[in-house]
């Protein structure tokens, strides 16, 4: 992979991020006056006036934007109008929780979905193919919040096997017991997100594998006497992985959107729940920080997917 290709992709990602910073600044200015939002923080008049002057809310939009970019370069996303704490401190807790939940859900859905997609393609037109497709489509069509409520009602309510919300049991112990407690609380929200995404990987993988199965090099591998398992592992799956990589990158934005409802439903303290709370409280600095972080995560993951795609398919970087 040439450095020119990598540099071009990185520059495109940085340009996109710069556009998002500009959009992020002016978008929330259209929703209200930041100086008036400080009233909700129950600040004293002199403290409020000092913050307004420090943040440049009493100056022109251009000056405010310059101050915003300067603060952003120093890692300052402003202060929440509700908790009066730095937005950065609030995000330091929410981001790892969301990455943990999304990471597990993505790995689980990708692993199961690709395996089922390969099996469905290998058994095209047979009952197993039909069964996998119907079950995958059923879960894919279910709204996340509805599936999550079913899980809570059955596993947390009727059977009382698993907790129905929060990250850990209040007042629980630390150490290994805390790790087990968090893992137990992760099961239902992870399954809710993963089951809704499995169908995408099933259909993408099935279509990619079915297309490769009819290609010349696969027919040649079968003709020389390779076993079906060897043909599938050495020739079919490697050739069909490019659409799967693309799907992973494109899927991140949708998963982050679904995480808002899932985290709110299970009271999981991540970006999704923080976004819902900020919307309800009209906490614009918090929303501004959350939007920027979410957009940055999507850009980084898409950049990684572009570079990985080019690594797997040389035609991308030479075209």
Secondary structure, DSSP 8 states (H G I E B T S, - for coil): --HHHHHHHHHHHHHHHHHHHHHHHHHHHSS--HHHHGGGGT--HHHHHHHHHHHTTTS-HHHHHHHHHHHHHTT---B-TTT-SBHHHHHHHHHHHHHHHHHHHHHHHHHHHHHHHHHHHHTTTSHHHHHHHHHHHHHHHS-HHHHHHHHIIIIIIIS--S--SSSS-TT---THHHHHHHHHHHHHHHHHHHHHHHHHHHHHHHHHHHHHHTSHHHHHHHHTT--HHHHIIIIIHHHHHHHHHHHHHHHHHHHHHHHHHHHHHHT--SHHHHHHHHHHHT-HHHHHHHHHHHHHHHHHHHHHHHHHHHHH-HHHHH-
